[in-house]
Amino acid sequence: MAVLPYEIYKLLEEELGKEKAERVGNLIESSLELIERKAYEQKPLLKAEIKEELSKEMATRGDVAEVKAEVEKVRAEVEKVKAEVEKVRAEVEKVRAELKGEIGELRGELAELRAELRFVKYMLLVLTFLVVFLNKETLGWLLELIKLLL
């Protein structure tokens, strides 16, 4: 119930007189009561509107559950990718080991071929010396060949 302060009654009484001041004061009080009642009646509607607006803005348990499910899907995909990466790494290491083995074998074969080449050069030199030493005519022929090459 709304009650006007004494100072307002006093002011109304001075301006309007006692009888009019009392009627105006009662009208003001009844208007304030009406306003309070309307406000009280509007309270549930405003509450519902606010609740609805908040519900629209806030995440529900369902929303949170959906986000958690999506996060779990992403985690599962990340784990799959990690597993695939590990498989690829294992394959790369296997290929690397095979290549190292093959490179080692090729280096060994190259060393053997170099040794054989040195031996063939040595034998060619010995053979050339023997041919020249045993056949004097060949020496002239070799000198002619060297002149043509140079």
C-alpha positions as CSV (number, residue, x, y, z in Angstrom):
1,M,0.0,0.0,0.0
2,A,1.4,3.4,-1.1
3,V,1.4,6.2,1.4
4,L,2.4,9.7,0.5
5,P,5.0,11.4,2.7
6,Y,3.8,14.0,5.2
7,E,5.7,16.8,3.5
8,I,3.7,16.2,0.2
9,Y,0.4,16.3,2.2
10,K,1.5,19.5,3.9
11,L,2.4,21.1,0.5
12,L,-0.9,20.0,-1.1
13,E,-2.8,21.3,1.9
14,E,-1.1,24.7,1.7
15,E,-1.7,25.0,-2.0
16,L,-5.2,23.5,-2.3
17,G,-6.7,23.5,1.1
18,K,-7.3,20.6,3.5
19,E,-10.3,19.0,1.7
20,K,-8.9,19.1,-1.8
21,A,-5.4,18.1,-0.6
22,E,-7.0,15.0,1.1
23,R,-8.8,14.0,-2.2
24,V,-5.7,14.7,-4.3
25,G,-3.6,12.7,-1.9
26,N,-6.0,9.8,-1.9
27,L,-6.0,9.9,-5.7
28,I,-2.2,9.9,-5.8
29,E,-2.1,7.0,-3.3
30,S,-4.6,5.0,-5.3
31,S,-2.7,5.7,-8.5
32,L,0.5,4.6,-6.9
33,E,-1.2,1.4,-5.6
34,L,-2.5,0.8,-9.1
35,I,0.9,1.2,-10.5
36,E,2.4,-1.2,-7.9
37,R,-0.3,-3.7,-8.7
38,K,0.4,-3.5,-12.4
39,A,4.1,-3.8,-11.8
40,Y,3.5,-6.8,-9.6
41,E,1.3,-8.4,-12.3
42,Q,4.0,-7.7,-14.9
43,K,6.7,-9.3,-12.8
44,P,6.1,-12.9,-14.0
45,L,5.9,-11.8,-17.6
46,L,9.2,-9.9,-17.3
47,K,10.7,-12.8,-15.4
48,A,9.7,-15.2,-18.2
49,E,11.0,-12.8,-20.9
50,I,14.4,-12.5,-19.1
51,K,14.5,-16.3,-18.6
52,E,13.8,-16.9,-22.3
53,E,16.5,-14.4,-23.3
54,L,19.0,-15.9,-21.0
55,S,18.1,-19.4,-22.2
56,K,18.8,-18.3,-25.8
57,E,22.2,-17.0,-24.8
58,M,23.3,-19.7,-22.4
59,A,24.5,-23.1,-23.4
60,T,22.3,-25.9,-22.4
61,R,23.4,-29.3,-21.2
62,G,22.6,-30.6,-24.6
63,D,24.8,-28.0,-26.2
64,V,27.7,-28.9,-23.9
65,A,27.2,-32.6,-24.6
66,E,27.3,-31.9,-28.3
67,V,30.5,-29.9,-28.0
68,K,32.0,-32.7,-25.8
69,A,31.0,-35.2,-28.5
70,E,32.7,-33.1,-31.2
71,V,35.8,-32.7,-29.1
72,E,36.0,-36.5,-28.7
73,K,35.5,-37.0,-32.4
74,V,38.4,-34.6,-33.1
75,R,40.6,-36.3,-30.5
76,A,39.8,-39.7,-32.1
77,E,40.8,-38.3,-35.5
78,V,44.0,-36.8,-34.0
79,E,44.9,-40.2,-32.6
80,K,44.3,-41.9,-36.0
81,V,46.5,-39.3,-37.6
82,K,49.2,-39.9,-35.0
83,A,49.0,-43.6,-35.6
84,E,49.3,-43.1,-39.4
85,V,52.3,-40.8,-38.8
86,E,54.0,-43.4,-36.7
87,K,53.4,-46.0,-39.5
88,V,54.9,-43.7,-42.0
89,R,57.9,-43.0,-39.7
90,A,58.4,-46.8,-39.3
91,E,58.3,-47.2,-43.1
92,V,60.7,-44.3,-43.6
93,E,63.1,-45.9,-41.1
94,K,62.8,-49.2,-42.8
95,V,63.6,-47.7,-46.2
96,R,66.4,-45.7,-44.7
97,A,68.0,-48.9,-43.2
98,E,67.6,-50.6,-46.6
99,L,69.2,-47.7,-48.4
100,K,72.1,-47.6,-46.0
101,G,72.6,-51.3,-46.5
102,E,72.5,-50.9,-50.3
103,I,74.8,-47.9,-50.2
104,G,77.3,-49.9,-48.1
105,E,77.1,-52.8,-50.6
106,L,77.7,-50.4,-53.5
107,R,80.6,-48.8,-51.7
108,G,82.1,-52.3,-51.3
109,E,81.6,-53.1,-55.0
110,L,83.1,-49.7,-56.0
111,A,86.2,-50.4,-53.9
112,E,86.5,-53.8,-55.5
113,L,86.1,-52.3,-59.0
114,R,88.7,-49.7,-58.2
115,A,91.1,-52.4,-57.1
116,E,90.4,-54.4,-60.3
117,L,90.9,-51.2,-62.4
118,R,94.3,-50.6,-60.7
119,F,95.2,-54.2,-61.4
120,V,94.1,-54.0,-65.1
121,K,96.2,-50.7,-65.5
122,Y,99.2,-52.4,-63.9
123,M,98.8,-55.5,-66.2
124,L,98.3,-53.3,-69.3
125,L,101.5,-51.4,-68.4
126,V,103.4,-54.7,-67.9
127,L,102.0,-56.1,-71.1
128,T,102.9,-53.0,-73.0
129,F,106.4,-53.1,-71.6
130,L,106.8,-56.8,-72.6
131,V,105.5,-56.2,-76.1
132,V,107.9,-53.3,-76.6
133,F,110.8,-55.2,-75.0
134,L,110.2,-58.4,-77.0
135,N,109.3,-56.8,-80.3
136,K,111.4,-53.9,-81.4
137,E,109.1,-53.0,-84.3
138,T,106.2,-52.4,-82.0
139,L,108.1,-49.5,-80.3
140,G,108.0,-47.5,-83.6
141,W,104.3,-48.3,-84.0
142,L,103.6,-47.1,-80.5
143,L,105.5,-43.9,-81.0
144,E,103.5,-43.2,-84.2
145,L,100.2,-43.9,-82.2
146,I,101.3,-41.5,-79.5
147,K,102.1,-38.8,-82.0
148,L,98.7,-39.2,-83.6
149,L,96.9,-38.9,-80.2
150,L,98.8,-35.8,-79.2
